[in-house]
């Protein structure tokens, strides 16, 4: 089929009836569900961009295997030019959503591409796994599918491994092998956008111990597979309020969910890893799974840039950006944006070609971005809150504007500095509050802190790997010079 249109994506949602629970009720009509309707449209717009004359050649390419157009997320980069093709897709789609939707289709499509380009890793454990992941890559590429994923075990007793939990199927694990496939039971989280995706892919972070074999799993299934239950969190918006009241939350909320597998049968040709702790622990380091850090970095840059611009516009609207304390806060945000932009460029220009012939952005700059963003983005939100102060709490609603007798008050008391009307200021402050104060905005902060795992653990792992690959020889050179000088003097 090649690249999908937005209409084809929506038709695909209409054709499925996954078991979705939201606010104590089962969702039967996904496309017309108030909480999903607008986010579905935003994803559909991304698919339509693939057919736009303005973007098609920038974000899609002709597939050598099929002769059809495919998303650049499915490119296995061989050189700098290929990396830039993927980066352009990441950037175009991130800018279309202001970086606020972190799990757009390009994220996991890039992940699966990286897994499929590492068949030797899977083949050393089971040749069928290598064949399965490559076939799955071709399937989602040729049908332009949208995936969610769930990597984390439920937060029950983190002091114990999976096999020592009170119920051995609290964490997702294998129950039995059948002729049809592997039966799995238990739960995984955090499946972002799960209700409006086509498929879910399951894999895990390293950390498996002896006894955890049944939990060492990697597979993919359609989101409406029988026995798979999707438990959605409380929505940050109800989908019924005017867009002007919640201009960001109404459009870009990414619903998160816990996935419960009630004896789900996973066909054998959808199994990529099973019953092998060693393979599961090496999956990240040996398959290029970290390639999605490139998409994360580009998306994070756009999101931080957007938050910085919101902060600057709020300051300008009320005439406080001439104050030194405000300028220093805004300058700090601009420097954070420029730091991440420079790190991205460094990662791309200092790419390496691995043994498989795949071009990989330099890991240290990308990992540095992953260390900076969990601090820089919350700081940007704090600056918006500080500059907007109490004014962020006082905006009228769209319904208030329907009463002519109130307009005089609004025009007099809600305006900004000279040249900024009350309507302009209210609209701006509503957008800012959506980003920095509402549940939607706070979820975005939490996402940035934890989207790639525990930031404390990640930073520790980063240093350990850095130490392993660097000998700190400058210290030896400095000491050598001192010792030689003393010998000469003696």
C-alpha positions as CSV (number, residue, x, y, z in Angstrom):
1,X,0.0,0.0,0.0
2,X,2.8,2.5,0.7
3,X,2.2,5.7,2.5
4,X,-1.3,6.2,4.0
5,X,-3.6,9.2,3.9
6,X,-5.2,10.6,7.0
7,X,-8.6,9.2,5.8
8,X,-7.1,5.7,5.4
9,X,-5.7,5.9,9.0
10,X,-9.1,6.8,10.3
11,X,-10.8,4.1,8.3
12,X,-8.4,1.6,9.9
13,X,-9.5,2.8,13.4
14,X,-13.1,2.4,12.4
15,X,-12.5,-1.2,11.3
16,X,-11.3,-2.3,14.8
17,X,-13.0,-2.7,18.2
18,X,-10.2,-3.0,20.8
19,X,-11.3,-3.3,24.4
20,X,-10.8,0.3,25.7
21,X,-11.9,1.5,29.1
22,X,-12.1,5.2,29.8
23,X,-13.7,6.8,32.9
24,X,-15.6,3.7,33.9
25,X,-17.1,2.9,30.5
26,X,-16.0,0.9,27.5
27,X,-15.3,3.0,24.4
28,X,-17.1,1.4,21.4
29,X,-16.7,4.2,18.8
30,X,-13.0,5.3,18.8
31,X,-13.2,7.8,16.0
32,X,-16.2,9.7,17.5
33,X,-15.1,9.5,21.1
34,X,-14.9,13.0,22.5
35,X,-11.5,12.4,24.2
36,X,-9.9,10.9,21.0
37,X,-11.6,12.8,18.2
38,X,-9.2,15.8,17.9
39,X,-5.9,13.9,18.6
40,X,-7.0,11.4,15.8
41,X,-7.3,14.4,13.5
42,X,-3.9,15.6,14.4
43,X,-2.3,12.2,13.6
44,X,-4.3,12.1,10.4
45,X,-2.8,15.5,9.4
46,X,0.7,14.0,9.7
47,X,-0.3,11.2,7.4
48,X,-1.7,13.7,4.9
49,X,1.5,15.6,4.9
50,X,3.1,12.6,3.3
51,X,1.0,13.3,0.2
52,X,1.4,17.1,0.2
53,X,3.6,18.5,-2.6
54,X,5.2,20.7,0.0
55,X,6.4,17.8,2.1
56,X,6.3,14.5,0.2
57,X,9.8,14.5,-1.1
58,X,11.1,15.8,2.2
59,X,9.6,13.1,4.5
60,X,9.1,10.1,2.2
61,X,11.3,8.1,-0.2
62,X,10.9,5.4,-2.8
63,X,11.5,2.0,-1.3
64,X,14.1,0.0,-3.2
65,X,12.3,-3.3,-2.3
66,X,8.8,-2.4,-3.4
67,X,9.1,0.7,-5.6
68,X,6.5,2.3,-3.5
69,X,6.8,5.5,-1.4
70,X,7.4,4.9,2.3
71,X,8.0,7.1,5.3
72,X,11.6,8.1,5.9
73,X,11.2,6.5,9.4
74,X,11.8,3.2,7.6
75,X,15.1,4.2,6.0
76,X,18.1,2.2,7.3
77,X,20.6,5.1,7.1
78,X,23.9,4.3,5.3
79,X,25.4,7.9,5.3
80,X,24.9,11.4,6.5
81,X,22.4,12.2,3.7
82,X,20.2,9.3,4.9
83,X,20.4,10.5,8.5
84,X,19.3,14.0,7.3
85,X,16.3,12.4,5.5
86,X,15.1,10.9,8.7
87,X,15.9,14.0,10.7
88,X,13.8,16.1,8.3
89,X,10.8,13.8,8.9
90,X,11.3,14.0,12.7
91,X,11.5,17.8,12.5
92,X,8.5,18.4,10.1
93,X,6.2,16.2,12.2
94,X,7.4,17.6,15.5
95,X,6.9,21.2,14.3
96,X,3.3,20.2,13.2
97,X,2.5,19.2,16.8
98,X,4.9,21.8,18.5
99,X,6.8,18.8,19.9
100,X,3.9,18.1,22.2
101,X,3.2,14.6,20.8
102,X,6.2,12.5,21.6
103,X,4.9,9.2,20.3
104,X,3.9,10.0,16.7
105,X,4.2,7.1,14.2
106,X,7.8,8.0,13.3
107,X,9.1,7.1,16.9
108,X,8.4,3.4,16.9
109,X,8.7,2.9,13.2
110,X,12.3,4.0,13.6
111,X,12.7,1.6,16.5
112,X,11.5,-1.4,14.6
113,X,13.7,-0.4,11.6
114,X,16.7,-0.5,13.9
115,X,15.7,-3.8,15.4
116,X,15.2,-5.3,11.9
117,X,18.6,-4.1,10.7
118,X,20.2,-6.2,13.4
119,X,19.1,-9.7,12.3
120,X,22.4,-11.3,13.5
121,X,21.6,-10.5,17.1
122,X,18.3,-12.3,17.0
123,X,19.6,-15.2,14.8
124,X,22.3,-16.2,17.3
125,X,19.6,-17.1,19.7
126,X,16.9,-18.3,17.3
127,X,17.0,-17.9,13.5
128,X,13.2,-17.6,13.4
129,X,13.3,-14.5,15.6
130,X,15.5,-12.8,13.0
131,X,13.1,-13.7,10.2
132,X,10.1,-12.6,12.3
133,X,11.5,-9.1,13.1
134,X,12.5,-8.5,9.5
135,X,9.1,-9.6,8.2
136,X,7.4,-7.4,10.8
137,X,9.4,-4.4,9.7
138,X,8.3,-5.0,6.1
139,X,4.7,-5.4,7.2
140,X,4.5,-2.1,9.1
141,X,6.6,-0.3,6.4
142,X,4.4,-1.5,3.5
143,X,1.2,-0.7,5.3
144,X,2.4,2.5,7.0
145,X,1.2,1.4,10.4
146,X,1.1,3.3,13.7
147,X,2.5,1.6,16.8
148,X,2.4,2.0,20.5
149,X,4.6,0.2,22.9
150,X,4.7,-0.8,26.6
151,X,8.0,-1.5,28.3
152,X,7.5,-1.0,32.0
153,X,6.2,-3.4,34.6
154,X,3.4,-2.2,37.0
155,X,4.7,-0.3,40.0
156,X,3.9,-2.9,42.6
157,X,6.9,-4.1,44.6
158,X,10.0,-2.7,42.9
159,X,12.2,-4.3,45.5
160,X,11.5,-7.7,44.0
161,X,12.2,-9.2,40.5
162,X,9.2,-10.3,38.3
163,X,9.3,-13.9,39.4
164,X,9.0,-13.0,43.1
165,X,5.9,-10.8,42.8
166,X,2.9,-11.9,44.9
167,X,1.2,-13.1,41.7
168,X,3.6,-14.5,39.2
169,X,1.6,-13.0,36.4
170,X,1.5,-9.4,37.8
171,X,4.2,-8.6,35.3
172,X,3.6,-9.8,31.7
173,X,4.9,-13.3,31.3
174,X,4.5,-16.5,29.2
175,X,1.9,-19.0,30.4
176,X,2.2,-21.8,27.9
177,X,3.2,-22.7,24.4
178,X,0.5,-23.8,22.0
179,X,0.4,-24.7,18.3
180,X,-1.2,-21.3,17.5
181,X,1.4,-19.3,19.5
182,X,2.6,-18.2,22.9
183,X,0.0,-17.5,25.6
184,X,0.9,-14.4,27.7
185,X,-0.7,-13.0,30.8
186,X,-0.1,-10.0,33.0
187,X,0.4,-6.3,32.5
188,X,2.7,-3.7,31.0
189,X,2.7,0.1,31.0
190,X,2.9,2.9,29.8
191,X,1.2,2.6,26.4
192,X,1.0,6.2,25.0
193,X,-1.7,6.8,22.4
194,X,-2.6,3.1,22.6
195,X,-6.4,3.6,21.8
196,X,-5.7,5.2,18.5
197,X,-2.9,3.1,17.2
198,X,-2.8,0.0,14.9
199,X,-0.5,-2.3,16.8
200,X,1.5,-2.7,20.0
201,X,5.1,-3.8,20.3
202,X,6.3,-5.2,23.6
203,X,9.9,-5.4,24.8
204,X,11.7,-4.4,28.0
205,X,14.6,-2.5,29.5
206,X,17.6,-4.6,30.7
207,X,17.5,-6.0,34.3
208,X,16.3,-9.6,34.0
209,X,17.6,-12.0,36.6
210,X,17.7,-15.8,36.8
211,X,14.2,-16.9,37.3
212,X,12.8,-14.1,35.1
213,X,12.9,-16.2,31.9
214,X,9.1,-16.2,31.3
215,X,9.1,-12.4,31.4
216,X,11.9,-12.1,28.8
217,X,9.6,-11.2,25.9
218,X,9.5,-9.2,22.7
219,X,6.6,-9.4,20.3
220,X,4.0,-7.4,18.4
221,X,0.2,-7.8,18.0
222,X,-2.7,-5.8,16.6
223,X,-4.2,-3.5,19.2
224,X,-7.6,-5.3,19.0
225,X,-6.2,-8.8,19.7
226,X,-8.7,-10.8,21.8
227,X,-7.8,-10.7,25.5
228,X,-5.9,-7.4,25.3
229,X,-7.5,-4.8,27.6
230,X,-6.6,-1.1,27.5
231,X,-7.1,0.8,30.7
232,X,-6.8,4.6,30.1
233,X,-5.8,7.2,32.6
234,X,-8.1,10.1,33.5
235,X,-8.2,12.5,30.5
236,X,-6.7,15.9,30.8
237,X,-9.6,17.3,28.7
238,X,-13.1,16.2,27.9
239,X,-13.0,17.0,24.2
240,X,-16.2,19.1,24.5
241,X,-14.9,22.5,25.4
242,X,-14.2,25.1,22.7
243,X,-10.7,24.9,21.3
244,X,-10.0,28.5,22.3
245,X,-10.3,27.6,26.0
246,X,-7.8,24.8,25.7
247,X,-5.9,25.3,22.4
248,X,-3.3,22.7,23.2
249,X,-4.9,20.1,25.4
250,X,-7.9,19.8,23.0
251,X,-5.7,18.9,20.1
252,X,-2.5,17.2,21.3
253,X,-3.3,15.1,24.3
254,X,-1.6,11.7,24.1
255,X,-3.7,9.3,26.1
256,X,-1.6,6.9,28.2
257,X,-2.8,3.4,29.2
258,X,-2.0,0.3,31.1
259,X,-2.2,-2.8,29.0
260,X,-3.7,-6.0,30.6
261,X,-3.1,-9.3,28.8
262,X,-5.7,-11.9,29.7
263,X,-4.2,-15.1,28.2
264,X,-3.5,-13.4,24.9
265,X,-2.3,-15.7,22.1
266,X,0.7,-14.2,20.3
267,X,1.3,-16.0,17.0
268,X,4.8,-17.6,16.6
269,X,5.6,-15.4,13.7
270,X,5.1,-12.3,15.9
271,X,7.6,-13.5,18.5
272,X,11.0,-11.7,18.5
273,X,12.4,-12.9,21.8
274,X,11.3,-15.4,24.4
275,X,12.5,-17.2,27.5
276,X,16.1,-15.8,27.3
277,X,17.3,-13.4,29.9
278,X,20.6,-12.9,28.2
279,X,19.0,-11.9,24.9
280,X,16.6,-9.6,26.7
281,X,19.3,-7.8,28.7
282,X,21.3,-7.2,25.5
283,X,18.4,-6.1,23.3
284,X,19.0,-2.4,23.8
285,X,22.8,-2.4,23.4
286,X,23.1,-4.9,20.5
287,X,20.2,-3.9,18.1
288,X,20.4,-0.1,17.8
289,X,17.2,0.4,19.7
290,X,18.7,3.6,21.0
291,X,18.3,5.0,17.4
292,X,15.0,6.5,18.6
293,X,17.0,8.9,20.7
294,X,17.5,10.8,17.5
295,X,13.8,11.3,17.1
296,X,13.5,12.1,20.8
297,X,16.2,14.8,20.5
298,X,14.7,16.5,17.5
299,X,11.2,16.4,19.0
300,X,12.6,17.6,22.4
301,X,14.3,20.5,20.7
302,X,11.1,21.6,19.0
303,X,9.1,21.3,22.3
304,X,11.7,23.3,24.3
305,X,11.8,25.9,21.5
306,X,8.0,26.2,21.6
307,X,7.9,26.6,25.4
308,X,10.7,29.3,25.2
309,X,8.7,31.2,22.6
310,X,5.6,31.0,24.7
311,X,7.5,32.4,27.7
312,X,8.9,35.2,25.6
313,X,5.5,36.2,24.1
314,X,3.9,36.2,27.6
315,X,6.7,38.6,28.8
316,X,6.3,40.8,25.8
317,X,2.5,40.9,26.0
318,X,2.6,42.5,29.5
319,X,5.7,44.6,29.0
320,X,8.0,42.9,31.4
321,X,10.7,41.6,29.1
322,X,12.7,44.8,29.6
323,X,13.3,43.9,33.2
324,X,16.7,42.4,33.9
325,X,15.5,39.5,36.0
326,X,13.0,38.5,33.2
327,X,15.7,38.9,30.5
328,X,18.0,36.6,32.4
329,X,15.3,33.9,32.7
330,X,14.5,34.1,29.0
331,X,18.2,34.2,28.1
332,X,18.7,31.0,30.0
333,X,15.9,29.3,28.0
334,X,17.3,30.4,24.7
335,X,20.7,29.1,25.7
336,X,19.2,25.7,26.6
337,X,17.6,25.6,23.1
338,X,20.8,26.5,21.4
339,X,22.7,23.9,23.5
340,X,20.4,21.1,22.4
341,X,20.5,22.3,18.8
342,X,24.3,22.2,18.8
343,X,24.3,18.8,20.4
344,X,22.0,17.4,17.7
345,X,24.1,18.8,14.9
346,X,27.2,17.3,16.6
347,X,25.6,13.9,16.9
348,X,24.6,14.0,13.2
349,X,27.9,15.2,11.8
350,X,30.0,12.9,14.0
351,X,27.9,9.8,13.0
352,X,29.5,6.4,12.9
353,X,29.0,3.5,10.6
354,X,28.6,0.2,12.6
355,X,29.5,-3.3,11.5
356,X,26.2,-3.7,9.8
357,X,26.8,-0.7,7.6
358,X,24.2,1.4,9.4
359,X,24.9,5.1,10.0
360,X,24.4,5.9,13.7
361,X,24.4,9.4,15.2
362,X,27.1,9.9,17.8
363,X,25.8,8.5,21.1
364,X,27.4,10.9,23.6
365,X,25.7,14.1,22.3
366,X,22.4,12.3,22.1
367,X,22.7,10.9,25.6
368,X,23.7,14.4,26.8
369,X,20.4,15.7,25.3
370,X,18.6,13.0,27.2
371,X,20.3,14.2,30.4
372,X,19.6,17.9,29.8
373,X,15.9,17.8,28.6
374,X,14.5,16.4,31.9
375,X,15.8,19.5,33.6
376,X,15.6,22.2,30.8
377,X,11.9,21.6,29.9
378,X,10.6,21.8,33.5
379,X,12.7,24.9,33.9
380,X,11.0,26.5,30.9
381,X,7.6,25.7,32.3
382,X,8.7,27.3,35.7
383,X,9.7,30.4,33.8
384,X,6.3,30.7,32.1
385,X,4.6,30.3,35.5
386,X,6.9,32.9,37.0
387,X,6.5,35.5,34.3
388,X,2.7,35.0,33.9
389,X,2.2,34.9,37.6
390,X,-1.4,35.4,38.8
391,X,-2.5,36.6,35.3
392,X,-2.4,33.0,34.2
393,X,-5.3,32.1,36.6
394,X,-7.8,34.7,35.5
395,X,-8.7,34.2,31.9
396,X,-12.4,34.3,31.0
397,X,-13.9,31.4,28.9
398,X,-15.3,31.4,25.4
399,X,-18.8,31.4,26.8
400,X,-18.1,34.6,28.8
401,X,-17.4,36.3,25.5
402,X,-21.0,35.5,24.3
403,X,-22.3,38.1,26.7
404,X,-22.0,41.7,25.2
405,X,-22.4,43.3,28.6
406,X,-19.0,41.7,29.7
407,X,-17.0,42.8,26.7
408,X,-16.3,46.3,28.0
409,X,-14.9,44.9,31.2
410,X,-12.7,42.4,29.2
411,X,-11.5,45.1,26.8
412,X,-10.6,47.4,29.7
413,X,-9.1,45.1,32.3
414,X,-7.7,42.1,30.3
415,X,-5.5,44.0,27.8
416,X,-1.8,43.9,27.7
417,X,0.8,46.5,26.9
418,X,0.1,49.1,24.3
419,X,-0.8,47.4,21.1
420,X,-1.9,44.1,22.7
421,X,-5.7,43.8,22.8
422,X,-7.6,42.0,25.5
423,X,-8.5,39.2,23.0
424,X,-4.9,38.7,22.0
425,X,-3.7,38.6,25.6
426,X,-6.4,36.3,26.8
427,X,-5.8,33.9,23.9
428,X,-2.0,33.9,24.6
429,X,-2.5,33.4,28.4
430,X,-4.9,30.5,27.8
431,X,-2.3,28.8,25.6
432,X,0.4,29.4,28.2
433,X,-1.8,28.1,31.0
434,X,-2.6,25.0,29.0
435,X,1.1,24.4,28.7
436,X,2.3,25.3,32.2
437,X,-0.7,24.8,34.6
438,X,-3.4,22.4,33.4
439,X,-3.2,18.6,33.8
440,X,-2.2,18.4,30.1
441,X,0.8,20.6,30.7
442,X,1.9,18.8,33.8
443,X,1.7,15.5,32.0
444,X,4.1,17.0,29.4
445,X,6.5,17.9,32.2
446,X,6.3,14.4,33.7
447,X,6.7,12.9,30.2
448,X,9.9,14.8,29.6
449,X,11.3,13.7,33.0
450,X,10.7,10.0,32.4
451,X,10.1,9.2,28.7
452,X,13.5,7.5,28.5
453,X,13.5,5.9,31.9
454,X,14.7,6.9,35.4
455,X,16.9,10.0,34.7
456,X,19.1,9.3,37.8
457,X,19.8,5.8,36.6
458,X,20.3,6.9,33.0
459,X,22.8,9.5,34.1
460,X,24.7,6.9,36.2
461,X,24.8,4.5,33.2
462,X,26.0,7.3,31.0
463,X,28.9,8.1,33.2
464,X,29.8,4.4,33.6
465,X,29.9,3.9,29.9
466,X,31.8,7.1,29.4
467,X,34.4,6.0,31.9
468,X,34.7,2.6,30.3
469,X,35.5,4.2,26.9
470,X,37.7,7.1,28.1
471,X,41.1,6.8,29.8
472,X,41.3,10.4,31.1
473,X,44.9,10.5,29.7
474,X,45.1,14.3,30.1
475,X,45.5,13.8,33.9
476,X,48.4,11.4,33.2
477,X,50.0,13.9,30.9
478,X,49.7,16.7,33.5
479,X,51.3,14.5,36.2
480,X,54.0,13.3,33.8
481,X,55.0,16.9,33.2
482,X,55.3,17.6,36.9
483,X,57.4,14.5,37.6
484,X,59.8,15.2,34.6
485,X,60.2,18.8,35.8
486,X,61.2,17.6,39.3
487,X,63.7,15.1,37.9
488,X,65.3,17.8,35.8
489,X,65.6,20.1,38.8
490,X,67.0,17.3,40.9
